[in-house]
């Protein structure tokens, strides 16, 4: 719930977030850092990446920042590139769903028929 925009939270979720933030004040900063990361990705603001990493390293999202640093080249490419693998990910998710539904019932021919129709 801390990663969802406040306007998109239900009333009960808003109350829960408020209670958590009151009990653990460092969550406010963590929420702001996560929101700034989302904004940086949406705006494609690659110049903001290094300052964001420095800020995140000393917060509750330090492990996430460490992961970003480990694969900084891929993160930079994701920010500046207009390409996305979202469509591919969606197709793979659909394939896995159908395969789980058919678990133990068929092989490649039945899977192919369910996904792309009978040849």
MARLODREN-900267 format. One record per residue: residue number from 1; chain; x, y, z of N, C-alpha, C in turn. Coordinates in nm, 4 decimals. Example, Ala and Ser with C-alpha at 12.3 -4.5 7.8 and 13.67 -1.06 7.14 Angstrom:
2
i|ch|neast|nnorth|nup|caeast|canorth|caup|ceast|cnorth|cup
1|A|1.3190|-0.5690|0.7800|1.2300|-0.4500|0.7800|1.3200|-0.3300|0.7800
2|A|1.2850|-0.2250|0.7080|1.3670|-0.1060|0.7140|1.2900|0.0030|0.7870
***
This chain:
119
i|ch|neast|nnorth|nup|caeast|canorth|caup|ceast|cnorth|cup
1|A|0.0808|-0.1196|0.0000|0.0000|0.0000|0.0000|0.0851|0.1260|0.0000
2|A|0.2081|0.1123|0.0454|0.2948|0.2299|0.0481|0.3429|0.2706|-0.0904
3|A|0.3299|0.1817|-0.1883|0.3749|0.2146|-0.3229|0.2615|0.2653|-0.4122
4|A|0.1395|0.2609|-0.3620|0.0240|0.3069|-0.4396|0.0004|0.4549|-0.4103
5|A|-0.0347|0.5302|-0.5144|-0.0642|0.6726|-0.4949|-0.1771|0.6892|-0.3939
6|A|-0.1679|0.7897|-0.3121|-0.2677|0.8100|-0.2066|-0.4077|0.8288|-0.2619
7|A|-0.4193|0.8898|-0.3791|-0.5505|0.9111|-0.4395|-0.6156|0.7798|-0.4814
8|A|-0.5356|0.6762|-0.5015|-0.5877|0.5479|-0.5480|-0.6190|0.4505|-0.4339
9|A|-0.5927|0.4898|-0.3106|-0.6195|0.4038|-0.1954|-0.7646|0.4162|-0.1515
10|A|-0.8209|0.3059|-0.1005|-0.9540|0.3115|-0.0421|-0.9441|0.3800|0.0945
11|A|-1.0575|0.4077|0.1531|-1.0578|0.4768|0.2835|-0.9892|0.3917|0.3906
12|A|-1.0186|0.2618|0.3933|-0.9570|0.1752|0.4943|-0.8065|0.1617|0.4706
13|A|-0.7643|0.1569|0.3439|-0.6212|0.1491|0.3141|-0.5505|0.2783|0.3548
14|A|-0.6169|0.3913|0.3345|-0.5602|0.5191|0.3755|-0.5393|0.5239|0.5260
15|A|-0.6355|0.4726|0.5996|-0.6243|0.4686|0.7462|-0.5094|0.3769|0.7877
16|A|-0.4975|0.2634|0.7213|-0.3887|0.1695|0.7521|-0.2524|0.2322|0.7259
17|A|-0.2392|0.2990|0.6121|-0.1129|0.3650|0.5777|-0.0817|0.4744|0.6786
18|A|-0.1817|0.5516|0.7171|-0.1608|0.6586|0.8152|-0.1132|0.6019|0.9482
19|A|-0.1706|0.4906|0.9900|-0.1292|0.4281|1.1160|0.0141|0.3770|1.1068
20|A|0.0483|0.3169|0.9943|0.1848|0.2652|0.9765|0.2858|0.3788|0.9754
21|A|0.2525|0.4862|0.9077|0.3431|0.6010|0.8985|0.3596|0.6672|1.0351
22|A|0.2520|0.6726|1.1119|0.2605|0.7301|1.2467|0.3497|0.6443|1.3361
23|A|0.3371|0.5129|1.3230|0.4162|0.4223|1.4055|0.5614|0.4126|1.3635
24|A|0.5877|0.4284|1.2337|0.7235|0.4165|1.1814|0.7497|0.5350|1.0878
25|A|0.7953|0.6476|1.1416|0.8135|0.7688|1.0612|0.9093|0.7536|0.9434
26|A|1.0031|0.6621|0.9508|1.0966|0.6456|0.8391|1.0269|0.5911|0.7142
27|A|0.9045|0.5394|0.7303|0.8291|0.4929|0.6144|0.7851|0.6081|0.5250
28|A|0.7705|0.7268|0.5820|0.7346|0.8441|0.5013|0.8436|0.8711|0.3990
29|A|0.9678|0.8716|0.4449|1.0798|0.8942|0.3537|1.0894|0.7821|0.2509
30|A|1.0694|0.6567|0.2948|1.0761|0.5438|0.2021|0.9688|0.5565|0.0947
31|A|0.8502|0.5972|0.1346|0.7422|0.6156|0.0378|0.7772|0.7249|-0.0631
32|A|0.8333|0.8345|-0.0157|0.8734|0.9432|-0.1055|0.9820|0.8975|-0.2027
33|A|1.0748|0.8167|-0.1552|1.1823|0.7666|-0.2406|1.1256|0.6749|-0.3492
34|A|1.0335|0.5888|-0.3110|0.9712|0.4993|-0.4089|0.8913|0.5807|-0.5110
35|A|0.8173|0.6808|-0.4643|0.7415|0.7654|-0.5561|0.8342|0.8408|-0.6517
36|A|0.9478|0.8880|-0.6005|1.0414|0.9596|-0.6878|1.1033|0.8648|-0.7907
37|A|1.1224|0.7375|-0.7547|1.1728|0.6396|-0.8515|1.0709|0.6182|-0.9629
38|A|0.9446|0.6007|-0.9252|0.8389|0.5858|-1.0258|0.8343|0.7071|-1.1185
39|A|0.8421|0.8259|-1.0613|0.8381|0.9491|-1.1411|0.9582|0.9570|-1.2351
40|A|1.0746|0.9178|-1.1863|1.1960|0.9203|-1.2682|1.1802|0.8272|-1.3887
41|A|1.1235|0.7105|-1.3680|1.1023|0.6155|-1.4768|1.0011|0.6723|-1.5764
42|A|0.8906|0.7255|-1.5260|0.7871|0.7803|-1.6147|0.8368|0.8988|-1.6958
43|A|0.9169|0.9867|-1.6333|0.9686|1.1057|-1.7019|1.0900|1.0755|-1.7879
44|A|1.1455|0.9535|-1.7710|1.2683|0.9145|-1.8409|1.3824|1.0101|-1.8063
45|A|1.3935|1.0423|-1.6773|1.4932|1.1372|-1.6280|1.6165|1.0615|-1.5794
46|A|1.6999|1.0209|-1.6722|1.8187|0.9427|-1.6389|1.9168|1.0201|-1.5515
47|A|1.9194|1.1513|-1.5628|2.0107|1.2337|-1.4830|1.9781|1.2271|-1.3336
48|A|1.8560|1.1908|-1.2997|1.8149|1.1827|-1.1590|1.8541|1.0505|-1.0932
49|A|1.9062|0.9557|-1.1708|1.9333|0.8226|-1.1165|2.0403|0.8224|-1.0079
50|A|2.1562|0.8844|-1.0316|2.2627|0.8828|-0.9304|2.2224|0.9528|-0.8011
51|A|2.1610|1.0723|-0.8072|2.1146|1.1330|-0.6812|2.0102|1.0465|-0.6104
52|A|1.9253|0.9804|-0.6885|1.8245|0.8936|-0.6270|1.8915|0.7773|-0.5542
53|A|1.9929|0.7174|-0.6159|2.0632|0.6050|-0.5529|2.1269|0.6489|-0.4221
54|A|2.1920|0.7648|-0.4215|2.2563|0.8136|-0.2989|2.1541|0.8354|-0.1873
55|A|2.0388|0.8898|-0.2234|1.9336|0.9124|-0.1232|1.8768|0.7796|-0.0744
56|A|1.8564|0.6854|-0.1653|1.7944|0.5575|-0.1294|1.8870|0.4686|-0.0472
57|A|2.0172|0.4821|-0.0666|2.1134|0.3970|0.0047|2.1091|0.4145|0.1565
58|A|2.0642|0.5269|0.2036|2.0605|0.5527|0.3482|1.9177|0.5515|0.4013
59|A|1.8305|0.4770|0.3344|1.6905|0.4722|0.3764|1.6465|0.3272|0.3936
60|A|1.5176|0.3095|0.4155|1.4617|0.1750|0.4307|1.4593|0.0972|0.2996
61|A|1.4829|0.1621|0.1888|1.4848|0.0931|0.0590|1.6284|0.0726|0.0104
62|A|1.7215|0.0632|0.1033|1.8633|0.0482|0.0699|1.8902|-0.0804|-0.0080
63|A|1.8210|-0.1882|0.0244|1.8442|-0.3140|-0.0486|1.7977|-0.3013|-0.1933
64|A|1.6896|-0.2281|-0.2159|1.6438|-0.2038|-0.3531|1.7477|-0.1216|-0.4286
65|A|1.8013|-0.0184|-0.3632|1.9046|0.0650|-0.4260|2.0281|-0.0179|-0.4581
66|A|2.0654|-0.1105|-0.3707|2.1807|-0.1978|-0.3971|2.1570|-0.2834|-0.5202
67|A|2.0342|-0.3324|-0.5359|1.9993|-0.4095|-0.6545|2.0082|-0.3265|-0.7808
68|A|1.9668|-0.2002|-0.7714|1.9762|-0.1089|-0.8857|2.1228|-0.0890|-0.9240
69|A|2.2079|-0.0701|-0.8238|2.3506|-0.0464|-0.8491|2.4144|-0.1688|-0.9146
70|A|2.3737|-0.2885|-0.8738|2.4327|-0.4106|-0.9297|2.4076|-0.4228|-1.0795
71|A|2.2955|-0.3694|-1.1256|2.2647|-0.3788|-1.2680|2.2320|-0.2407|-1.3237
72|A|2.3192|-0.1460|-1.2942|2.2972|-0.0056|-1.3293|2.2839|0.0157|-1.4801
73|A|2.3580|-0.0601|-1.5590|2.3506|-0.0431|-1.7047|2.2111|-0.0772|-1.7566
74|A|2.1525|-0.1846|-1.7057|2.0177|-0.2230|-1.7480|1.9144|-0.1211|-1.7028
75|A|1.9320|-0.0669|-1.5826|1.8380|0.0337|-1.5323|1.8475|0.1606|-1.6162
76|A|1.9684|0.2032|-1.6471|1.9852|0.3222|-1.7333|1.9191|0.2989|-1.8700
77|A|1.9415|0.1818|-1.9258|1.8822|0.1503|-2.0562|1.7293|0.1499|-2.0478
78|A|1.6750|0.0987|-1.9376|1.5291|0.0967|-1.9204|1.4725|0.2381|-1.9102
79|A|1.5487|0.3276|-1.8499|1.5006|0.4651|-1.8339|1.5021|0.5389|-1.9675
80|A|1.6098|0.5264|-2.0434|1.6232|0.6072|-2.1650|1.5623|0.5424|-2.2887
81|A|1.5466|0.4127|-2.2888|1.4967|0.3437|-2.4070|1.3452|0.3551|-2.4187
82|A|1.2971|0.3634|-2.5400|1.1534|0.3657|-2.5608|1.0995|0.2246|-2.5828
83|A|1.1882|0.1260|-2.5858|1.1481|-0.0126|-2.6026|1.1015|-0.0708|-2.4697
84|A|1.0120|-0.1686|-2.4756|0.9604|-0.2332|-2.3561|0.9400|-0.3817|-2.3846
85|A|0.9571|-0.4635|-2.2839|0.9296|-0.6054|-2.3003|0.7962|-0.6422|-2.2358
86|A|0.7111|-0.5446|-2.2141|0.5809|-0.5679|-2.1525|0.4943|-0.6643|-2.2306
87|A|0.4908|-0.6499|-2.3621|0.4100|-0.7396|-2.4457|0.4602|-0.8834|-2.4349
88|A|0.5913|-0.9005|-2.4367|0.6494|-1.0340|-2.4240|0.6146|-1.0944|-2.2887
89|A|0.6293|-1.0152|-2.1836|0.5966|-1.0636|-2.0493|0.4517|-1.1067|-2.0383
90|A|0.3619|-1.0308|-2.1003|0.2196|-1.0658|-2.0981|0.1916|-1.1968|-2.1682
91|A|0.2571|-1.2188|-2.2814|0.2379|-1.3443|-2.3551|0.2914|-1.4629|-2.2755
92|A|0.4048|-1.4457|-2.2098|0.4619|-1.5535|-2.1293|0.3706|-1.5849|-2.0113
93|A|0.3150|-1.4817|-1.9484|0.2224|-1.5020|-1.8371|0.1002|-1.5807|-1.8833
94|A|0.0473|-1.5458|-2.0000|-0.0684|-1.6172|-2.0549|-0.0330|-1.7633|-2.0811
95|A|0.0822|-1.7870|-2.1404|0.1272|-1.9233|-2.1683|0.1388|-2.0049|-2.0401
96|A|0.1984|-1.9472|-1.9364|0.2142|-2.0182|-1.8090|0.0793|-2.0471|-1.7443
97|A|-0.0144|-1.9541|-1.7553|-0.1472|-1.9747|-1.6992|-0.2156|-2.0932|-1.7660
98|A|-0.2138|-2.0961|-1.8978|-0.2773|-2.2059|-1.9711|-0.2082|-2.3375|-1.9386
99|A|-0.0774|-2.3366|-1.9312|-0.0033|-2.4589|-1.9011|-0.0381|-2.5110|-1.7609
100|A|-0.0513|-2.4206|-1.6634|-0.0895|-2.4632|-1.5282|-0.2307|-2.5199|-1.5262
101|A|-0.3203|-2.4595|-1.6024|-0.4583|-2.5086|-1.6081|-0.4640|-2.6491|-1.6663
102|A|-0.3726|-2.6808|-1.7558|-0.3722|-2.8100|-1.8234|-0.2763|-2.9086|-1.7578
103|A|-0.2237|-2.8784|-1.6434|-0.1181|-2.9578|-1.5817|-0.1473|-3.1074|-1.5898
104|A|-0.0593|-3.1795|-1.6554|-0.0688|-3.3245|-1.6629|-0.1665|-3.3763|-1.7664
105|A|-0.2317|-3.2903|-1.8431|-0.3356|-3.3352|-1.9353|-0.2951|-3.3380|-2.0814
106|A|-0.1875|-3.2736|-2.1149|-0.1550|-3.2699|-2.2562|-0.0129|-3.2255|-2.2800
107|A|0.0251|-3.2411|-2.3994|0.1608|-3.2024|-2.4368|0.1543|-3.0823|-2.5298
108|A|0.2550|-3.0654|-2.6095|0.2695|-2.9477|-2.6933|0.1532|-2.9276|-2.7901
109|A|0.0991|-3.0357|-2.8479|-0.0091|-3.0213|-2.9454|-0.1348|-2.9603|-2.8826
110|A|-0.1723|-3.0036|-2.7630|-0.2893|-2.9474|-2.6960|-0.2628|-2.8040|-2.6517
111|A|-0.1435|-2.7785|-2.6025|-0.1065|-2.6419|-2.5626|-0.1125|-2.5481|-2.6824
112|A|-0.0609|-2.5932|-2.7951|-0.0639|-2.5122|-2.9170|-0.2081|-2.4856|-2.9604
113|A|-0.2940|-2.5865|-2.9520|-0.4335|-2.5683|-2.9898|-0.5050|-2.4676|-2.8995
114|A|-0.4729|-2.4667|-2.7726|-0.5372|-2.3734|-2.6792|-0.4881|-2.2314|-2.6984
115|A|-0.3621|-2.2126|-2.7367|-0.3069|-2.0787|-2.7473|-0.3263|-2.0150|-2.8842
116|A|-0.3089|-2.0894|-2.9891|-0.3176|-2.0286|-3.1221|-0.4244|-2.0898|-3.2101
117|A|-0.5056|-2.1766|-3.1543|-0.6129|-2.2400|-3.2313|-0.5644|-2.3646|-3.3022
118|A|-0.6579|-2.4475|-3.3393|-0.6232|-2.5727|-3.4063|-0.5675|-2.5434|-3.5447
119|A|-0.4581|-2.6119|-3.5837|-0.3969|-2.5874|-3.7146|-0.4818|-2.6327|-3.8306
***
